[in-house]
Amino acid sequence: MQKKLIALAVAGLASTGAFAQANVTVYGVADATFDVVKVSGDAVNDLGNTTRVSTNSSYIGFKGAEALGNGLTAVFQFESGVGFDNAGTLGTTRDSFVGVAGGFGTVVLGKLTGPTRALGGAVDVNSGATSIGANSALLGKLGGYLTSGTTISQTGATAGDVVTKACAASSICVSPFDDRWNNAIAYVSPTYAGLNATVAYVANENKAFNGLGPQNTSGYDVGLKYANGPAMAAVTYNKVRFGDNFDTRAGDFRIGGTYNFGMASVRALFDRVRLDVDGARVTQNVFGLGGTFNVTPAGKLIGQFYMANDLKADGSSAKDTGAKLFEIGYEHSLSKRTILKAVYAHLNNDKNASYDFGINAVGTNANVYGSPAGTAAAPLGNTIGGTLQGIQIGLRHSF
């Protein structure tokens, strides 16, 4: 009822009849936690217990649909991230699109979540897949060096080296495969017997030339998903072309699923990422298991464990470049829309790995150079070998 009243109020402010005729829903999530985080085993950035307040992927959104006739429906969505721990600042980093739906499926254009990112979130045990213990800390990050925004140096003595994008404190620090796609178009098929497909293409319109050389990124993301009753399974593949002098390409393959037994659920994921730069190839496998268990009608335990294996450079193992992530927590429903939650997360980097939390990073890494994914003799970065720990306690309210 509250959503309908808000939607009517928004529609009443519109100056055009076309907008007033659309069915508009206002929705969102307010998620805030008090965190205590610690970094140890890192010679550069050892941190004692550090406290902070985090707004874990909080957002506000508007979505709607309008019947066009002949079985067609116009659809739109606009979401904005909200940092209400910082004067209620708004961002434009979330899914926003316009499109058309019909018996053929749905086509949308805008800033989109692809099937690869969606699968990672679907198997995560946290509500909203948002926590310092979220699986995005390890997925697709290739030793911690392949974060969203990473480029390849094009000129000078460092040509061909990976230039890792620094993750600021309390920022989102995920792989390019677990970020949303700008300048994207996607098709989602109808569902037949629980099975549907998604195909997304990222246009190469972000042409740029800077000190790192030309960048003209494009890509595609495809997925096949089965969901029927308590079971969900999916397989995805994502390919990104950097559009630089070295024809750099990165790819990510995932297969995973969940099963809900009622009182408990289990989930599993396999992730394989690959980077090709100037004739060199680096790969890494990540495995994860998770589950939930209802201890009361209103409360459940959550837990997951993910392991990133050592990198392989042209088939040879790069020693001590993996990591392990462990999370355990409890979520208690105070109402249908409000959850009280507490989690503990532990991320242990091998001595040549540089992972940070995917959601609300500690921010101890830096822009660094290195041969593909840090496989050169000299390790790179400021989080090399660091162990990250954290506790979060807070509330999540959906409206």
PyMOL commands that set and color helices and strands:
alter all, ss='L'
color gray80, all
select helices_A, chain A and resi 2-13+17-21+115-123+127-129+135-137+142-144+156-158+176-178+372-374
alter helices_A, ss='H'
color red, helices_A
select strands_A, chain A and resi 23-40+47-55+59-69+72-83+89-90+96-102+105-112+151-152+162-163+181-188+195-202+208-210+213-215+218-228+231-241+249-260+264-277+280-294+299-308+311-313+316-318+323-333+338-349+369-370+387-398
alter strands_A, ss='S'
color yellow, strands_A
deselect
rebuild
show_as cartoon
